[in-house]
Amino acid sequence: MTAVTPDRARLAVAAVAVAAEWHAAHAEEQRRELWPLHEGQQRVHDADTKVVVALAGTGGGKTSYAPRWCERERDAGTNRDGLVIAPYKILKRVTMPSFLTHFAGQGAWESKVDGIWRFHDGGYVYFASADTPESIEGAHVSWAWLDECGQRQFPVEAWEAVQRRVRYHAGRILGTTTPYVIGWLKALHDDWRGGYRDDVGFVTFPSTANPGFPEDEFERARRTLPAWQFRMFYLAEWDRPAGLVYADVSDESWLPELPTDASHWDWYAGLDFGYNNPTAVVYAVLSPDDVLYVADEYYESGRTDAENARLATRPAKLARAWGDPSAPEAIEEFKQHHWPIMSCARHDPKAGIVEVLERIKTGRLRFVRGRLSELPREMDSYVWDDKRPDVVVKANDHACDALRYLCWMVQGAHRLSAQPATNGARERKPEMAGVRSRVF
């Protein structure tokens, strides 16, 4: 057996160091050979700005590419720690699995409950929900990946927190998203286009930049979708639906949490029923000064009325729920499951929409961030029919209908409770008394 002399040991250590140096120098080249990037991904990869945003059509390969960027930045950073952030449901369903699949075998959970993952060779990854910006605070990192940062559930407060987290190590930020709402990301894009932000870069590519995206599906979307929707979701070009009904909903309409007194207030709900189409329930608490705080939702298809009545949340302080008047069987089923529900008073849908709009414009309809996903998605594409301007397009409007029932009946209750309780109550017309009985 050959003895290991000090000289042999030194040579072995030197050989390992040379091999490591060679591997580091050629790692990117090896990655390119093993996993070639398509043209859009390559432009993102080559961008050298501190902040780079991949603005891509659906299926364009932005999320599948991002872990590759994280790997490079981790190797280049002054420390090896990073942040991965997305709206909560997307984080759990898409972003986190994509990241962990890419780095399979290279690390393990330090604390799954706290969203802390550790690389075997050093460095931590902190997963955080954009819905709760305070969860982002804490660690200083050298890179951050913001997935679907163009969604309404990714507020400006989360963006500001991320920037604070990377400053200590002069780290970089990658955003990956499809254009959604006209919010802080659109404002950043406009600043970049205007030449005011040389630290920011946007790279735009359509769905078909990904060679795996079916060309016939792309063309079918072009033929069948509204032009604005095709431009946003497949060409990755910001647009706004013509005739957007709830255009007055802005970032100021959203709150990070319910007011502290809300635990003392009653809950109310509006319901729109379906089976192939989803059953939508929109929940809100009502303040003493007549502000509705929409703070929860239920949105499921493929379930019977009985299943929905059993599985949908029923808050302990649910004072009243109102359902679609065209579905008395569904309302009866919910009653059988002890829901305090009755039919919404029949009304012109346009009048109900005006009720919702009035609340939005007067600040009496607010939304709680992090608790809603389907309602804001519907509101961002809820439009007036361009051929019949007093009618909305009936498509993907289930949560919007539930919200309309809720606002219409809550306001009806307020109008009646504001009437004098003396002769006015006795002289109220019979049909008004019937409305009151439906409301209460």
N, C-alpha and C positions, 0 to 999 in steps of 0.2 A: 504494500500500500504506500503510495507516494505521500510524504509528509507535506503539510501546508506550511511553507516558509513565510516569513514576513513579506518577502518580495512578491511571492505569489499572491498573498492576500491583497497587497497594494495594487497589483495588476488587475485582480478581479474587481476591486472597488472602482478602479479607473474605467474598466470595461463597462461596468454597469452605468457609470456616470455618462460615458460617451453614448451608450445605447439610449439612455433617457433623453439626452440632449438631441440626438438624431430623431427620436420619436416625437419630441415636442416640435422640432423644426418641420417635420413632415406630416404631423397629425392632420392638419387642415387639408393637405393634398390627399391623404388617405381617405378622409371623409368625403371629399369631392368624388373620388373614384367609386367608393362604396355606395354613396347616396347622392347622385347628381341632383342639383337644384334646377328647377325650371326658371325661365327668364325673370319672372316677377320676384321669386324668392332670392335669386342671385342679386338683383338690384337692392333688395333689402339688406342682404348680407354684406354688400360692398359699401353701403352708406356709412359715412364716418361721423355723422352729427351726434351730439350728445343724446338727443331724443330722435328716434326714428319710428315712424308709424307706418305699418303695412295696412293700407286701406284696400281691401280685396273683396271681390264678389264671393257669394256663398260657394263653398266647395273649392275655393281657389288655392287652398293649401297653406293658409297663414298660420293656423294653429299647429299643424303637423310640423311646420318649419321651426317654430319658435324655440323648442328645446335645443335645437342645434345652435341657435344664437346664444342661448343661455350657457351652453357648454363652452363656447369660445370665450365669452366674456368672463366666465368663471376662471378659465385658465389664464386670462390676461389681467385680472383685477388685482388690486393691492391687497385685498383679502378675498376669500373665496365664497363669501356669503351672498345670498340673493333673496329677492322677494318674488313671489308669484301671486298675482291678484286678479280676481274676476268677480262678477256678480255671483252670489252664493250658489245658485242652482247650476250655473255654467261651470263654476269652479269644481263642483263635486262630480258633475256628469262628464265633462269634456276636458277642461284644462288640466286638472290634477292627473287624471289617467294618462293623458298625452305625455306629460312630463315624466311620470314615473315609468311609463313603458320605455321611453327613450333611455332612461338611466337605470334600467333593470339590472340588478346585481351590483350596482355601484354604491349603494347606500341602504339605509334603513330608517324607520321612524324613531326619532328621539322621543317625541310625544305626539301621537296621532291626534289626541284630543285638542292639543294646542296648535296643531298644524306645523310642527317642527320636524324636518327631515334632515338627516345627517349623512354626508358622503363618507365612505370608508377612509378615503385619503385626505380628509379634512375639509371643513366648510359646511355651512348649514343653509337650508332653504326654508324660508318662512312663508307658508301659504296663508293668505288672508282674504276675507270677503270684502269686496268693494262696497257692499251695502252698509257696512259698519266701519267707517273710516278710522275710528279710534283704534281698531284692532291692528292697523298698519303701523302705528307708532311703536317706537322702541329701538329695534336693532338698526345699526348702521351697516349698509350693504354696498357692494360694488356693482350690482346690476339688478334690474327689476323688469319683469315681464308683466304687462297689463293686457289681459285678454278680454276682448269684446268691450273695450273702453269707450266705444261710441254709444253704448246702451244707456237708457235713462237710469238704470240701476247702478251706473258707475258715475257717482256725483263728482262735482268739482272738488269737494273736500277730500275725496280719496286721491285725486290727482295731486293736490297740494301736499298731502301727507307723503306720497311716494317721492316727490322731489326733495323733501326734507331728509328722507332716509338715505338717499344716494349722495348727498352733498359732501359729507365728511370724507368719503373715499373718491370723490370726483367720478362717481359711477355713471353708467349709461342706462337708458330706459328704452325698452321696445314696447310699442303698442301694436296690437293686432285686432282688427275689427272690420266689420262691414258697416257702411254708413247707416245710421239709424235716425237719431233725433237731431234737431238743430240746437245744440247745447255748447258746452265749454270746448269740446273737441273741434267742432266746426269753427268756433272763434279762434282757436289755436291755428287751425288750417288757414283761415283767412289772414291771420297775422303773418304766417309763413309765406303765403302767396303774395302778400304785400311787401315782403322784404324786411319785415320788422323782427323776425326771429331766425337768425342765422345758426342758432344752436339746435334747430328743429328741422327735420326732413320728413316729407311724406312720399311714400312710394305707392302708386295706385296700379292695380292690375285686375282684369276681369276674371270671372269664374273659369273661362276657357284658357287662361294662362296655364292652368293645371292640365297637362296632357290627358289625365284620367277623367276629366269632366266630359260627360257625353255631349257632343255638339248638337245632336237632335233635341236634347232636353233644353239646351240653351236657346235654341231657335223656337221651341214650343213656348218657353217662357216669354220670349220677345213677342210672339203672336197673341198670347192669351192674357198677359198681365197689363194693368195700366202702365202707361209709358214711364211715369215717375217711379213706380215700383220696380220695374225692370232696370232702370238706370241705377237706382240705389243698390239693389240686392244682387245684381248680376254684372253690372259694369263698374260698380263701386264709385259712382258719381253722386255727390250730394244733390238731393232734390227734395221738393216738398210737394205732397199731394195737393193738386188743385182742389179748392173747396173743402179743405180740412175743417171738420165741424168744431173740434176742440183745440183750435190753434192758440187759444188764450192760455192753455196750460203751459206754465213755464217752470223753470227751476225754483222760482219763489213759491210755487204751489206745493212743493214737496218739503216735508219735515223729516228730520232724522229719527224722531220718536214721538210718541203721543205726549200731550201735556201731562204734567204730574198729577193733575186733578182728575184725569180721565178714568181712574179706577172707580170713581164715584158716579160715573155717568152711565146711562143705559146704552145698550147696543141695539142696532137696527140692521135689517138685511133686505136686499132685493134679490129675487131669484128668477132666472130664465131657464126653462127646462129643455132637455134634449136627451137623445140616446146616441144616434150617429153623430149629431152635433153635440157639443158639450153642454152639460148642465153647469151654469155659472151662478155662483153666489157671491155677492159683494157685501161686505160687512163694514159698518161704520159706527162710531160713537158720536153722540150729539151733545154738544156743550150747552150750558144754560143760555149763552148768547147766540144760539142758533148756528153754530159752525159744525158741519159734518166732517169728521176726520175718518177717511177711508183707510182701514188698517188691516184688512185681511181679505182673502178671496178663496174660493173653491172652484175648480175648473177641471171637470172630468167628463170623458165620453165613454160610451160602451158600458154604461151602468144603468140599471133599472132605477125607477123613482124610489123604490124601497131601499136599494143599496145606497143611493145618494142621500136619502133622508137619514140613514144610519151612519154613514161615513163622513158626511160633511160636519164641520165644526159647528156646535151649537153653544155659543157663549152662555155662561151662567146668568148673565144679566141681559139676555136677549129679550127686549120688551115686545118687539113686534117684527114680523117678516112679511113681505108682500111678494106674491108671485105673479107670473104672467097670467092674465085673466083668461087667455085662450086655452089654458091647461088645467081645468078644474080637477081632473083625476089625479094629477101630480100633486096639487095642493092638498087634496084629501089624504093622499098617501103620507105627506109630510105631517099632517095633523095627527095621523095614526101613530107617528113616531114622536109625538109630544112637542112639535114645533108650534110656537104661537104665530101661526101663519094665516093669512087670508088673501083673497084676490086683490090685486091692485085695481083701483078704479079705472074703468076704461077711459082713455083719453087719446087725443090726436098725438101721435109720436112727435110731431114737430113741437107741440106745446110742452111735452115732457123734456125735449132737448133744450128748449128755451129756459126751462126751470133749471136744468143743469148748468147751462151757460151763465145764467144770472148768478148762481152761487159761485161759479169760478171767477167771474169778473168782480164780484164784491168780496172776495176772499173768504167766503163761507163754505167752501168745499176745498179741503186740503187732503193730501195723500201722504202716507207714511212710507218712507223709503225702506227697502229691504223686505217688505211684507207683500209686495205686489209684483207680479210679472205679466200675467195675461191681460189684465185691464189696461195698463199703459201700452202694451203692444197693440191692442185693438184701437185704442184712442189715437195712436199715431197713424192709423190708416182708415179712420172713420170719416167718410167724405160724403158731401152732397152729390147727388146725381146731376151730371152736367146737362142732361136732357130735360130733367124735371127738377129745377133748383130748389123746390121746397120739400124734396124727398131725399132721404139718405140712401146710399147704396146698401142693399141687404147682403152683406158678406162679412163674416168674421166680426159679428156685432153682439155676441151673446153676453159678455160682461158689460158692454155698453148699455144693452137693454136692461140688465139687472140694475145698473146704476141709475138709469132713468126711472124705473119703478120706485126705487128707494127715494130719490129726490122728490119725485112727484107726490108721494104719499106723506113723507115727512113734512113737506111744505103745506100740504093740505091740512095736516094735523095742527100746524102752527097757525094757519089762517083761522081755523075754527076755534082754537083755544084763545085766540086774541079777541073773539067776539064778546060783547057784554054778557054777563051771566044773569041778567035780570029779565026784563021783558023781551029782550032780543032773543034769549034762548027759547022762550015760550012761543015767540012768533016766527021762529025759523021755519022755513018751508019744509014740508015733509021730505022732499028729495034731499035737502041739506042734512036733515037728521039721519037719513040713510047713509050719506057719505060719512057722517061722524061715526056711525056704528061700524062702518067698514074700516075706518082709520083706527079706531080704538078697540 
